[in-house]
Protein backbone atom coordinates (compact mmCIF):
# COMPACT_ATOMS: atom_id res chain seq x y z
CA UNK A 1 0.00 0.00 0.00
CA UNK A 2 1.28 3.44 -0.90
CA UNK A 3 2.24 5.88 1.81
CA UNK A 4 -0.63 8.21 0.88
CA UNK A 5 -3.05 5.31 1.36
CA UNK A 6 -1.61 4.58 4.80
CA UNK A 7 -2.05 8.23 5.74
CA UNK A 8 -5.70 8.10 4.64
CA UNK A 9 -6.30 4.89 6.62
CA UNK A 10 -4.62 6.34 9.72
CA UNK A 11 -6.69 9.52 9.45
CA UNK A 12 -9.89 7.48 9.07
CA UNK A 13 -9.05 5.37 12.15
CA UNK A 14 -8.26 8.49 14.17
CA UNK A 15 -11.55 10.05 13.14
CA UNK A 16 -13.42 6.84 14.05
CA UNK A 17 -11.71 6.69 17.45
CA UNK A 18 -12.58 10.33 18.11
CA UNK A 19 -16.20 9.73 17.10
CA UNK A 20 -16.44 6.66 19.34
CA UNK A 21 -14.79 8.53 22.19
CA UNK A 22 -17.26 11.37 21.84
CA UNK A 23 -20.11 8.89 22.40
CA UNK A 24 -18.72 7.74 25.75
CA UNK A 25 -19.56 10.97 27.56
CA UNK A 26 -22.84 11.95 29.16
CA UNK A 27 -23.68 15.63 28.67
CA UNK A 28 -26.74 17.43 29.90
CA UNK A 29 -28.76 19.24 27.26
CA UNK A 30 -27.85 22.66 28.66
CA UNK A 31 -24.14 21.78 28.92
CA UNK A 32 -23.93 22.38 32.67
CA UNK A 33 -22.96 18.77 33.47
CA UNK A 34 -20.90 16.02 31.88
CA UNK A 35 -19.47 12.66 32.96
CA UNK A 36 -16.94 10.57 31.05
CA UNK A 37 -16.37 7.86 30.14
CA UNK A 38 -19.83 6.51 30.89
CA UNK A 39 -18.57 2.99 30.23
CA UNK A 40 -17.12 3.32 33.74
CA UNK A 41 -20.05 5.28 35.20
CA UNK A 42 -23.43 4.10 36.37
CA UNK A 43 -25.85 6.99 35.91
CA UNK A 44 -29.43 7.26 37.18
CA UNK A 45 -31.60 10.21 36.22
CA UNK A 46 -35.11 10.63 37.58
CA UNK A 47 -37.35 13.60 38.18
CA UNK A 48 -35.02 16.51 38.88
CA UNK A 49 -31.99 14.56 40.11
CA UNK A 50 -28.92 12.93 38.59
CA UNK A 51 -27.11 10.27 40.61
CA UNK A 52 -23.78 8.81 39.45
CA UNK A 53 -21.10 6.41 40.59
CA UNK A 54 -17.98 5.33 38.76
CA UNK A 55 -14.69 3.54 39.16
CA UNK A 56 -11.79 3.28 36.74
CA UNK A 57 -8.89 5.31 35.34
CA UNK A 58 -9.58 8.67 33.77
CA UNK A 59 -12.97 9.52 35.27
CA UNK A 60 -13.96 13.14 34.69
CA UNK A 61 -16.95 14.94 36.20
CA UNK A 62 -17.79 18.52 35.22
CA UNK A 63 -20.55 20.61 36.77
CA UNK A 64 -20.51 24.21 35.57
CA UNK A 65 -17.02 25.50 36.49
CA UNK A 66 -16.16 22.58 38.79
CA UNK A 67 -14.04 19.88 37.14
CA UNK A 68 -12.96 16.75 39.02
CA UNK A 69 -10.62 14.01 37.78
CA UNK A 70 -10.24 10.84 39.85
CA UNK A 71 -10.31 7.05 39.69
CA UNK A 72 -13.40 6.67 41.88
CA UNK A 73 -16.30 9.09 42.02
CA UNK A 74 -19.82 9.25 43.45
CA UNK A 75 -22.24 12.14 43.47
CA UNK A 76 -25.67 13.66 43.28
CA UNK A 77 -26.82 16.68 41.27
CA UNK A 78 -30.14 18.49 41.09
CA UNK A 79 -31.74 20.28 38.18
CA UNK A 80 -32.45 23.91 39.01
CA UNK A 81 -34.38 25.50 36.17
CA UNK A 82 -32.63 24.31 33.01
CA UNK A 83 -29.26 23.63 34.65
CA UNK A 84 -27.78 20.96 36.89
CA UNK A 85 -26.34 22.03 40.25
CA UNK A 86 -24.04 19.65 42.13
CA UNK A 87 -25.32 18.75 45.60
CA UNK A 88 -22.47 16.49 46.67
CA UNK A 89 -19.53 14.54 45.29
CA UNK A 90 -16.95 12.25 46.86
CA UNK A 91 -13.80 10.73 45.39
CA UNK A 92 -11.15 8.27 46.53
CA UNK A 93 -7.58 8.09 45.33
CA UNK A 94 -5.52 10.74 43.55
CA UNK A 95 -7.87 13.61 42.73
CA UNK A 96 -7.28 16.75 40.69
CA UNK A 97 -9.93 19.45 41.09
CA UNK A 98 -10.47 22.75 39.30
CA UNK A 99 -12.94 24.86 41.29
CA UNK A 100 -13.06 27.95 39.11
CA UNK A 101 -11.36 29.62 36.16
CA UNK A 102 -11.59 33.31 35.32
CA UNK A 103 -9.48 35.19 32.79
CA UNK A 104 -8.60 38.10 35.08
CA UNK A 105 -9.05 36.37 38.44
CA UNK A 106 -7.11 33.18 37.69
CA UNK A 107 -7.69 29.55 38.60
CA UNK A 108 -8.32 27.82 41.94
CA UNK A 109 -7.23 24.16 41.98
CA UNK A 110 -6.34 21.35 44.38
CA UNK A 111 -4.48 18.05 44.32
CA UNK A 112 -5.43 15.58 47.05
CA UNK A 113 -6.05 11.93 47.90
CA UNK A 114 -9.81 12.45 47.78
CA UNK A 115 -12.53 15.05 48.26
CA UNK A 116 -15.96 15.38 49.83
CA UNK A 117 -17.82 18.26 48.16
CA UNK A 118 -21.15 19.51 49.51
CA UNK A 119 -23.37 22.51 48.97
CA UNK A 120 -24.18 24.34 52.20
CA UNK A 121 -26.53 27.26 51.72
CA UNK A 122 -24.71 30.20 50.16
CA UNK A 123 -21.34 28.46 50.43
CA UNK A 124 -20.00 25.13 49.22
CA UNK A 125 -17.79 23.08 51.55
CA UNK A 126 -14.93 20.80 50.54
CA UNK A 127 -13.00 18.34 52.71
CA UNK A 128 -9.65 17.36 51.17
CA UNK A 129 -7.95 14.18 52.37
CA UNK A 130 -4.36 13.01 52.09
CA UNK A 131 -1.46 15.24 51.12
CA UNK A 132 -3.14 18.41 49.86
CA UNK A 133 -1.89 21.16 47.56
CA UNK A 134 -4.21 24.13 47.06
CA UNK A 135 -3.17 26.64 44.40
CA UNK A 136 -4.48 30.05 43.40
CA UNK A 137 -2.82 31.00 40.11
CA UNK A 138 -3.28 34.36 38.38
CA UNK A 139 -1.11 34.34 35.22
CA UNK A 140 -2.38 37.75 34.07
CA UNK A 141 -1.00 39.26 37.29
CA UNK A 142 2.12 37.03 37.41
CA UNK A 143 0.99 35.80 40.83
CA UNK A 144 0.82 32.36 42.42
CA UNK A 145 -0.15 31.28 45.95
CA UNK A 146 0.31 27.67 47.00
CA UNK A 147 -0.83 26.18 50.33
CA UNK A 148 0.24 22.65 51.29
CA UNK A 149 -0.90 20.44 54.18
CA UNK A 150 -1.97 16.95 55.26
CA UNK A 151 -5.72 17.71 55.17
CA UNK A 152 -7.86 20.75 54.38
CA UNK A 153 -11.35 22.14 54.86
CA UNK A 154 -12.54 24.75 52.34
CA UNK A 155 -15.50 27.14 52.12
CA UNK A 156 -16.24 28.42 48.61
CA UNK A 157 -18.60 31.05 47.26
CA UNK A 158 -19.77 29.65 43.89
CA UNK A 159 -20.88 33.12 42.75
CA UNK A 160 -17.37 34.58 42.87
CA UNK A 161 -14.59 34.15 40.27
CA UNK A 162 -10.99 32.97 40.59
CA UNK A 163 -9.16 33.42 43.89
CA UNK A 164 -12.13 35.35 45.29
CA UNK A 165 -14.16 32.12 45.39
CA UNK A 166 -12.08 30.82 48.30
CA UNK A 167 -13.55 32.37 51.46
CA UNK A 168 -11.92 30.15 54.07
CA UNK A 169 -9.37 27.34 54.20
CA UNK A 170 -8.05 25.43 57.21
CA UNK A 171 -5.04 23.18 56.58
CA UNK A 172 -3.61 20.85 59.20
CA UNK A 173 0.08 20.15 59.09
CA UNK A 174 2.78 20.20 58.77
CA UNK A 175 1.84 23.03 56.41
CA UNK A 176 3.68 25.42 54.14
CA UNK A 177 2.94 28.35 51.86
CA UNK A 178 4.67 29.58 48.74
CA UNK A 179 3.77 33.06 47.49
CA UNK A 180 5.21 34.32 44.22
CA UNK A 181 4.56 37.74 42.73
CA UNK A 182 6.45 38.54 39.56
CA UNK A 183 7.36 42.08 38.56
CA UNK A 184 4.36 43.48 36.69
CA UNK A 185 4.06 47.15 35.77
CA UNK A 186 4.48 49.12 38.99
CA UNK A 187 4.27 45.97 41.10
CA UNK A 188 7.63 44.73 42.36
CA UNK A 189 8.63 41.08 42.51
CA UNK A 190 7.95 39.46 45.89
CA UNK A 191 8.37 36.02 47.45
CA UNK A 192 7.33 34.42 50.74
CA UNK A 193 8.08 30.87 51.93
CA UNK A 194 6.81 29.72 55.31
CA UNK A 195 6.21 26.51 57.27
CA UNK A 196 4.21 25.74 60.39
CA UNK A 197 1.79 23.31 62.03
CA UNK A 198 -1.55 24.85 61.04
CA UNK A 199 -2.75 27.32 58.42
CA UNK A 200 -5.98 29.33 58.39
CA UNK A 201 -6.90 31.48 55.38
CA UNK A 202 -9.87 33.86 55.70
CA UNK A 203 -11.23 36.29 53.11
CA UNK A 204 -13.51 39.14 54.15
CA UNK A 205 -14.81 41.29 51.33
CA UNK A 206 -11.90 41.85 48.93
CA UNK A 207 -9.23 41.47 51.59
CA UNK A 208 -7.73 38.29 53.02
CA UNK A 209 -5.26 37.04 55.60
CA UNK A 210 -3.36 33.84 56.30
CA UNK A 211 -2.42 32.80 59.82
CA UNK A 212 0.31 30.19 60.35
CA UNK A 213 0.80 28.83 63.84
CA UNK A 214 3.09 26.37 65.57
CA UNK A 215 6.87 26.79 65.20
CA UNK A 216 6.59 29.05 62.16
CA UNK A 217 9.59 29.69 59.96
CA UNK A 218 9.26 32.42 57.33
CA UNK A 219 11.55 33.80 54.63
CA UNK A 220 10.53 36.74 52.49
CA UNK A 221 11.86 39.15 49.91
CA UNK A 222 9.59 41.98 48.83
CA UNK A 223 8.23 45.45 49.43
CA UNK A 224 6.06 44.59 52.45
CA UNK A 225 8.38 42.08 54.10
CA UNK A 226 12.02 41.17 53.64
CA UNK A 227 14.00 38.86 55.93
CA UNK A 228 13.70 35.66 57.95
CA UNK A 229 11.99 34.91 61.26
CA UNK A 230 10.82 32.18 63.62
CA UNK A 231 7.71 32.81 65.72
CA UNK A 232 4.72 31.19 67.42
CA UNK A 233 2.36 32.70 64.84
CA UNK A 234 2.73 34.70 61.64
CA UNK A 235 -0.12 36.55 59.92
CA UNK A 236 0.14 37.56 56.26
CA UNK A 237 -2.43 40.15 55.14
CA UNK A 238 -3.42 40.81 51.54
CA UNK A 239 -4.96 43.99 50.13
CA UNK A 240 -7.90 44.21 47.69
CA UNK A 241 -5.53 43.60 44.77
CA UNK A 242 -4.23 40.37 46.30
CA UNK A 243 -0.82 41.85 47.09
CA UNK A 244 0.95 41.28 50.42
CA UNK A 245 0.17 44.32 52.55
CA UNK A 246 1.63 43.31 55.92
CA UNK A 247 3.40 40.47 57.68
CA UNK A 248 2.89 40.35 61.46
CA UNK A 249 4.79 38.09 63.85
CA UNK A 250 3.08 37.17 67.13
CA UNK A 251 4.36 35.58 70.31
CA UNK A 252 8.03 35.44 71.17
CA UNK A 253 10.17 35.07 68.03
CA UNK A 254 13.09 32.78 68.82
CA UNK A 255 15.14 34.23 66.00
CA UNK A 256 14.60 37.27 63.80
CA UNK A 257 16.66 38.71 60.98
CA UNK A 258 14.46 41.01 58.94
CA UNK A 259 13.90 44.35 57.32
CA UNK A 260 10.17 44.98 57.49
CA UNK A 261 8.82 48.01 55.59
CA UNK A 262 5.40 49.56 55.34
CA UNK A 263 4.03 49.47 51.83
CA UNK A 264 4.79 52.65 49.89
CA UNK A 265 7.82 53.68 52.00
CA UNK A 266 11.38 53.53 50.74
C-alpha positions in Angstrom: 0.0 0.0 0.0 1.3 3.4 -0.9 2.2 5.9 1.8 -0.6 8.2 0.9 -3.0 5.3 1.4 -1.6 4.6 4.8 -2.1 8.2 5.7 -5.7 8.1 4.6 -6.3 4.9 6.6 -4.6 6.3 9.7 -6.7 9.5 9.4 -9.9 7.5 9.1 -9.1 5.4 12.1 -8.3 8.5 14.2 -11.6 10.1 13.1 -13.4 6.8 14.0 -11.7 6.7 17.4 -12.6 10.3 18.1 -16.2 9.7 17.1 -16.4 6.7 19.3 -14.8 8.5 22.2 -17.3 11.4 21.8 -20.1 8.9 22.4 -18.7 7.7 25.7 -19.6 11.0 27.6 -22.8 12.0 29.2 -23.7 15.6 28.7 -26.7 17.4 29.9 -28.8 19.2 27.3 -27.8 22.7 28.7 -24.1 21.8 28.9 -23.9 22.4 32.7 -23.0 18.8 33.5 -20.9 16.0 31.9 -19.5 12.7 33.0 -16.9 10.6 31.1 -16.4 7.9 30.1 -19.8 6.5 30.9 -18.6 3.0 30.2 -17.1 3.3 33.7 -20.0 5.3 35.2 -23.4 4.1 36.4 -25.9 7.0 35.9 -29.4 7.3 37.2 -31.6 10.2 36.2 -35.1 10.6 37.6 -37.3 13.6 38.2 -35.0 16.5 38.9 -32.0 14.6 40.1 -28.9 12.9 38.6 -27.1 10.3 40.6 -23.8 8.8 39.5 -21.1 6.4 40.6 -18.0 5.3 38.8 -14.7 3.5 39.2 -11.8 3.3 36.7 -8.9 5.3 35.3 -9.6 8.7 33.8 -13.0 9.5 35.3 -14.0 13.1 34.7 -17.0 14.9 36.2 -17.8 18.5 35.2 -20.5 20.6 36.8 -20.5 24.2 35.6 -17.0 25.5 36.5 -16.2 22.6 38.8 -14.0 19.9 37.1 -13.0 16.8 39.0 -10.6 14.0 37.8 -10.2 10.8 39.8 -10.3 7.0 39.7 -13.4 6.7 41.9 -16.3 9.1 42.0 -19.8 9.2 43.5 -22.2 12.1 43.5 -25.7 13.7 43.3 -26.8 16.7 41.3 -30.1 18.5 41.1 -31.7 20.3 38.2 -32.5 23.9 39.0 -34.4 25.5 36.2 -32.6 24.3 33.0 -29.3 23.6 34.6 -27.8 21.0 36.9 -26.3 22.0 40.2 -24.0 19.6 42.1 -25.3 18.7 45.6 -22.5 16.5 46.7 -19.5 14.5 45.3 -16.9 12.3 46.9 -13.8 10.7 45.4 -11.1 8.3 46.5 -7.6 8.1 45.3 -5.5 10.7 43.6 -7.9 13.6 42.7 -7.3 16.8 40.7 -9.9 19.4 41.1 -10.5 22.7 39.3 -12.9 24.9 41.3 -13.1 28.0 39.1 -11.4 29.6 36.2 -11.6 33.3 35.3 -9.5 35.2 32.8 -8.6 38.1 35.1 -9.0 36.4 38.4 -7.1 33.2 37.7 -7.7 29.5 38.6 -8.3 27.8 41.9 -7.2 24.2 42.0 -6.3 21.4 44.4 -4.5 18.1 44.3 -5.4 15.6 47.0 -6.1 11.9 47.9 -9.8 12.5 47.8 -12.5 15.1 48.3 -16.0 15.4 49.8 -17.8 18.3 48.2 -21.2 19.5 49.5 -23.4 22.5 49.0 -24.2 24.3 52.2 -26.5 27.3 51.7 -24.7 30.2 50.2 -21.3 28.5 50.4 -20.0 25.1 49.2 -17.8 23.1 51.5 -14.9 20.8 50.5 -13.0 18.3 52.7 -9.7 17.4 51.2 -7.9 14.2 52.4 -4.4 13.0 52.1 -1.5 15.2 51.1 -3.1 18.4 49.9 -1.9 21.2 47.6 -4.2 24.1 47.1 -3.2 26.6 44.4 -4.5 30.1 43.4 -2.8 31.0 40.1 -3.3 34.4 38.4 -1.1 34.3 35.2 -2.4 37.7 34.1 -1.0 39.3 37.3 2.1 37.0 37.4 1.0 35.8 40.8 0.8 32.4 42.4 -0.1 31.3 46.0 0.3 27.7 47.0 -0.8 26.2 50.3 0.2 22.6 51.3 -0.9 20.4 54.2 -2.0 17.0 55.3 -5.7 17.7 55.2 -7.9 20.7 54.4 -11.4 22.1 54.9 -12.5 24.8 52.3 -15.5 27.1 52.1 -16.2 28.4 48.6 -18.6 31.1 47.3 -19.8 29.7 43.9 -20.9 33.1 42.8 -17.4 34.6 42.9 -14.6 34.1 40.3 -11.0 33.0 40.6 -9.2 33.4 43.9 -12.1 35.3 45.3 -14.2 32.1 45.4 -12.1 30.8 48.3 -13.6 32.4 51.5 -11.9 30.1 54.1 -9.4 27.3 54.2 -8.0 25.4 57.2 -5.0 23.2 56.6 -3.6 20.8 59.2 0.1 20.2 59.1 2.8 20.2 58.8 1.8 23.0 56.4 3.7 25.4 54.1 2.9 28.3 51.9 4.7 29.6 48.7 3.8 33.1 47.5 5.2 34.3 44.2 4.6 37.7 42.7 6.4 38.5 39.6 7.4 42.1 38.6 4.4 43.5 36.7 4.1 47.2 35.8 4.5 49.1 39.0 4.3 46.0 41.1 7.6 44.7 42.4 8.6 41.1 42.5 7.9 39.5 45.9 8.4 36.0 47.5 7.3 34.4 50.7 8.1 30.9 51.9 6.8 29.7 55.3 6.2 26.5 57.3 4.2 25.7 60.4 1.8 23.3 62.0 -1.5 24.9 61.0 -2.7 27.3 58.4 -6.0 29.3 58.4 -6.9 31.5 55.4 -9.9 33.9 55.7 -11.2 36.3 53.1 -13.5 39.1 54.2 -14.8 41.3 51.3 -11.9 41.9 48.9 -9.2 41.5 51.6 -7.7 38.3 53.0 -5.3 37.0 55.6 -3.4 33.8 56.3 -2.4 32.8 59.8 0.3 30.2 60.3 0.8 28.8 63.8 3.1 26.4 65.6 6.9 26.8 65.2 6.6 29.0 62.2 9.6 29.7 60.0 9.3 32.4 57.3 11.6 33.8 54.6 10.5 36.7 52.5 11.9 39.1 49.9 9.6 42.0 48.8 8.2 45.5 49.4 6.1 44.6 52.5 8.4 42.1 54.1 12.0 41.2 53.6 14.0 38.9 55.9 13.7 35.7 58.0 12.0 34.9 61.3 10.8 32.2 63.6 7.7 32.8 65.7 4.7 31.2 67.4 2.4 32.7 64.8 2.7 34.7 61.6 -0.1 36.6 59.9 0.1 37.6 56.3 -2.4 40.1 55.1 -3.4 40.8 51.5 -5.0 44.0 50.1 -7.9 44.2 47.7 -5.5 43.6 44.8 -4.2 40.4 46.3 -0.8 41.9 47.1 1.0 41.3 50.4 0.2 44.3 52.6 1.6 43.3 55.9 3.4 40.5 57.7 2.9 40.4 61.5 4.8 38.1 63.9 3.1 37.2 67.1 4.4 35.6 70.3 8.0 35.4 71.2 10.2 35.1 68.0 13.1 32.8 68.8 15.1 34.2 66.0 14.6 37.3 63.8 16.7 38.7 61.0 14.5 41.0 58.9 13.9 44.4 57.3 10.2 45.0 57.5 8.8 48.0 55.6 5.4 49.6 55.3 4.0 49.5 51.8 4.8 52.6 49.9 7.8 53.7 52.0 11.4 53.5 50.7 
